[in-house]
Amino acid sequence: MHAARALKEGAERNDLLERVASEPGIGLSRETIESMSDPGQYTGRAAQQVDEFLTEVVGPALSGAESAQDQDSELRV
């Protein structure tokens, strides 16, 4: 809350990670906290699932789009 307040009051940068790292009870370095703050580590299989969906569903639907235009069909995603 202090870091957010500082930003609202005109601080030039967000110093949240420094504040957390300086807390004795936390016991983690800034570098460790930064590595834990990488959102890419918490997306699970999302990227792979998107690739699979594009390959297995969207690709075939698009490749048949020309012939589907002549038919009464609908693609639901």
PyMOL CGO cylinders between C-alpha atoms (Angstrom):
from pymol import cmd
from pymol.cgo import CYLINDER

trace = [
    CYLINDER, 0.00, 0.00, 0.00, 2.90, 2.34, 0.72, 0.3, 1, 1, 1, 1, 1, 1,
    CYLINDER, 2.90, 2.34, 0.72, 4.37, 1.79, -2.74, 0.3, 1, 1, 1, 1, 1, 1,
    CYLINDER, 4.37, 1.79, -2.74, 0.99, 2.47, -4.38, 0.3, 1, 1, 1, 1, 1, 1,
    CYLINDER, 0.99, 2.47, -4.38, 0.54, 5.59, -2.29, 0.3, 1, 1, 1, 1, 1, 1,
    CYLINDER, 0.54, 5.59, -2.29, 4.01, 6.82, -3.26, 0.3, 1, 1, 1, 1, 1, 1,
    CYLINDER, 4.01, 6.82, -3.26, 3.15, 6.39, -6.94, 0.3, 1, 1, 1, 1, 1, 1,
    CYLINDER, 3.15, 6.39, -6.94, -0.12, 8.26, -6.52, 0.3, 1, 1, 1, 1, 1, 1,
    CYLINDER, -0.12, 8.26, -6.52, 1.78, 11.06, -4.83, 0.3, 1, 1, 1, 1, 1, 1,
    CYLINDER, 1.78, 11.06, -4.83, 4.20, 11.41, -7.74, 0.3, 1, 1, 1, 1, 1, 1,
    CYLINDER, 4.20, 11.41, -7.74, 7.01, 8.91, -7.17, 0.3, 1, 1, 1, 1, 1, 1,
    CYLINDER, 7.01, 8.91, -7.17, 9.01, 8.39, -10.36, 0.3, 1, 1, 1, 1, 1, 1,
    CYLINDER, 9.01, 8.39, -10.36, 9.03, 4.60, -10.13, 0.3, 1, 1, 1, 1, 1, 1,
    CYLINDER, 9.03, 4.60, -10.13, 7.43, 1.69, -8.34, 0.3, 1, 1, 1, 1, 1, 1,
    CYLINDER, 7.43, 1.69, -8.34, 9.70, 0.51, -5.52, 0.3, 1, 1, 1, 1, 1, 1,
    CYLINDER, 9.70, 0.51, -5.52, 7.48, -2.33, -4.31, 0.3, 1, 1, 1, 1, 1, 1,
    CYLINDER, 7.48, -2.33, -4.31, 10.08, -5.04, -4.85, 0.3, 1, 1, 1, 1, 1, 1,
    CYLINDER, 10.08, -5.04, -4.85, 12.73, -3.10, -2.92, 0.3, 1, 1, 1, 1, 1, 1,
    CYLINDER, 12.73, -3.10, -2.92, 10.27, -2.60, -0.08, 0.3, 1, 1, 1, 1, 1, 1,
    CYLINDER, 10.27, -2.60, -0.08, 9.42, -6.29, 0.06, 0.3, 1, 1, 1, 1, 1, 1,
    CYLINDER, 9.42, -6.29, 0.06, 13.08, -7.34, -0.15, 0.3, 1, 1, 1, 1, 1, 1,
    CYLINDER, 13.08, -7.34, -0.15, 13.99, -5.00, 2.70, 0.3, 1, 1, 1, 1, 1, 1,
    CYLINDER, 13.99, -5.00, 2.70, 11.51, -6.63, 5.08, 0.3, 1, 1, 1, 1, 1, 1,
    CYLINDER, 11.51, -6.63, 5.08, 13.48, -8.89, 7.46, 0.3, 1, 1, 1, 1, 1, 1,
    CYLINDER, 13.48, -8.89, 7.46, 10.61, -11.33, 7.83, 0.3, 1, 1, 1, 1, 1, 1,
    CYLINDER, 10.61, -11.33, 7.83, 10.47, -12.02, 4.11, 0.3, 1, 1, 1, 1, 1, 1,
    CYLINDER, 10.47, -12.02, 4.11, 14.05, -13.24, 3.80, 0.3, 1, 1, 1, 1, 1, 1,
    CYLINDER, 14.05, -13.24, 3.80, 14.27, -13.03, 0.01, 0.3, 1, 1, 1, 1, 1, 1,
    CYLINDER, 14.27, -13.03, 0.01, 16.55, -10.99, -2.21, 0.3, 1, 1, 1, 1, 1, 1,
    CYLINDER, 16.55, -10.99, -2.21, 15.21, -8.59, -4.81, 0.3, 1, 1, 1, 1, 1, 1,
    CYLINDER, 15.21, -8.59, -4.81, 16.51, -10.91, -7.54, 0.3, 1, 1, 1, 1, 1, 1,
    CYLINDER, 16.51, -10.91, -7.54, 14.60, -13.85, -6.09, 0.3, 1, 1, 1, 1, 1, 1,
    CYLINDER, 14.60, -13.85, -6.09, 11.45, -11.77, -5.77, 0.3, 1, 1, 1, 1, 1, 1,
    CYLINDER, 11.45, -11.77, -5.77, 11.84, -10.56, -9.36, 0.3, 1, 1, 1, 1, 1, 1,
    CYLINDER, 11.84, -10.56, -9.36, 12.18, -14.10, -10.66, 0.3, 1, 1, 1, 1, 1, 1,
    CYLINDER, 12.18, -14.10, -10.66, 9.06, -15.09, -8.72, 0.3, 1, 1, 1, 1, 1, 1,
    CYLINDER, 9.06, -15.09, -8.72, 7.20, -12.12, -10.21, 0.3, 1, 1, 1, 1, 1, 1,
    CYLINDER, 7.20, -12.12, -10.21, 7.58, -13.27, -13.81, 0.3, 1, 1, 1, 1, 1, 1,
    CYLINDER, 7.58, -13.27, -13.81, 3.99, -13.85, -15.02, 0.3, 1, 1, 1, 1, 1, 1,
    CYLINDER, 3.99, -13.85, -15.02, 5.25, -16.21, -17.70, 0.3, 1, 1, 1, 1, 1, 1,
    CYLINDER, 5.25, -16.21, -17.70, 5.92, -18.76, -14.99, 0.3, 1, 1, 1, 1, 1, 1,
    CYLINDER, 5.92, -18.76, -14.99, 2.25, -18.95, -14.08, 0.3, 1, 1, 1, 1, 1, 1,
    CYLINDER, 2.25, -18.95, -14.08, 0.51, -19.48, -17.41, 0.3, 1, 1, 1, 1, 1, 1,
    CYLINDER, 0.51, -19.48, -17.41, 0.76, -23.25, -17.39, 0.3, 1, 1, 1, 1, 1, 1,
    CYLINDER, 0.76, -23.25, -17.39, -0.09, -24.83, -20.73, 0.3, 1, 1, 1, 1, 1, 1,
    CYLINDER, -0.09, -24.83, -20.73, -1.89, -21.75, -22.08, 0.3, 1, 1, 1, 1, 1, 1,
    CYLINDER, -1.89, -21.75, -22.08, 0.56, -21.07, -24.92, 0.3, 1, 1, 1, 1, 1, 1,
    CYLINDER, 0.56, -21.07, -24.92, 0.62, -24.73, -25.96, 0.3, 1, 1, 1, 1, 1, 1,
    CYLINDER, 0.62, -24.73, -25.96, -3.19, -24.92, -25.81, 0.3, 1, 1, 1, 1, 1, 1,
    CYLINDER, -3.19, -24.92, -25.81, -3.51, -21.87, -28.05, 0.3, 1, 1, 1, 1, 1, 1,
    CYLINDER, -3.51, -21.87, -28.05, -1.12, -23.40, -30.58, 0.3, 1, 1, 1, 1, 1, 1,
    CYLINDER, -1.12, -23.40, -30.58, -3.05, -26.69, -30.50, 0.3, 1, 1, 1, 1, 1, 1,
    CYLINDER, -3.05, -26.69, -30.50, -6.37, -24.89, -30.99, 0.3, 1, 1, 1, 1, 1, 1,
    CYLINDER, -6.37, -24.89, -30.99, -5.03, -22.88, -33.90, 0.3, 1, 1, 1, 1, 1, 1,
    CYLINDER, -5.03, -22.88, -33.90, -3.61, -26.00, -35.54, 0.3, 1, 1, 1, 1, 1, 1,
    CYLINDER, -3.61, -26.00, -35.54, -6.48, -28.40, -34.86, 0.3, 1, 1, 1, 1, 1, 1,
    CYLINDER, -6.48, -28.40, -34.86, -9.54, -26.13, -35.10, 0.3, 1, 1, 1, 1, 1, 1,
    CYLINDER, -9.54, -26.13, -35.10, -8.86, -22.78, -36.70, 0.3, 1, 1, 1, 1, 1, 1,
    CYLINDER, -8.86, -22.78, -36.70, -6.46, -24.00, -39.40, 0.3, 1, 1, 1, 1, 1, 1,
    CYLINDER, -6.46, -24.00, -39.40, -8.82, -26.63, -40.80, 0.3, 1, 1, 1, 1, 1, 1,
    CYLINDER, -8.82, -26.63, -40.80, -11.76, -24.22, -40.60, 0.3, 1, 1, 1, 1, 1, 1,
    CYLINDER, -11.76, -24.22, -40.60, -9.87, -21.57, -42.52, 0.3, 1, 1, 1, 1, 1, 1,
    CYLINDER, -9.87, -21.57, -42.52, -8.59, -23.98, -45.15, 0.3, 1, 1, 1, 1, 1, 1,
    CYLINDER, -8.59, -23.98, -45.15, -12.16, -25.00, -45.86, 0.3, 1, 1, 1, 1, 1, 1,
    CYLINDER, -12.16, -25.00, -45.86, -13.47, -21.43, -45.73, 0.3, 1, 1, 1, 1, 1, 1,
    CYLINDER, -13.47, -21.43, -45.73, -13.66, -21.06, -49.51, 0.3, 1, 1, 1, 1, 1, 1,
    CYLINDER, -13.66, -21.06, -49.51, -15.87, -24.10, -49.93, 0.3, 1, 1, 1, 1, 1, 1,
    CYLINDER, -15.87, -24.10, -49.93, -17.84, -23.22, -46.80, 0.3, 1, 1, 1, 1, 1, 1,
    CYLINDER, -17.84, -23.22, -46.80, -18.82, -19.89, -48.30, 0.3, 1, 1, 1, 1, 1, 1,
    CYLINDER, -18.82, -19.89, -48.30, -20.96, -21.78, -50.79, 0.3, 1, 1, 1, 1, 1, 1,
    CYLINDER, -20.96, -21.78, -50.79, -22.65, -23.73, -47.99, 0.3, 1, 1, 1, 1, 1, 1,
    CYLINDER, -22.65, -23.73, -47.99, -24.85, -22.70, -45.13, 0.3, 1, 1, 1, 1, 1, 1,
    CYLINDER, -24.85, -22.70, -45.13, -22.33, -23.34, -42.32, 0.3, 1, 1, 1, 1, 1, 1,
    CYLINDER, -22.33, -23.34, -42.32, -21.19, -21.52, -39.24, 0.3, 1, 1, 1, 1, 1, 1,
    CYLINDER, -21.19, -21.52, -39.24, -17.94, -21.66, -37.26, 0.3, 1, 1, 1, 1, 1, 1,
    CYLINDER, -17.94, -21.66, -37.26, -18.37, -21.21, -33.53, 0.3, 1, 1, 1, 1, 1, 1,
    CYLINDER, -18.37, -21.21, -33.53, -15.30, -20.54, -31.44, 0.3, 1, 1, 1, 1, 1, 1,
]
cmd.load_cgo(trace, "trace")
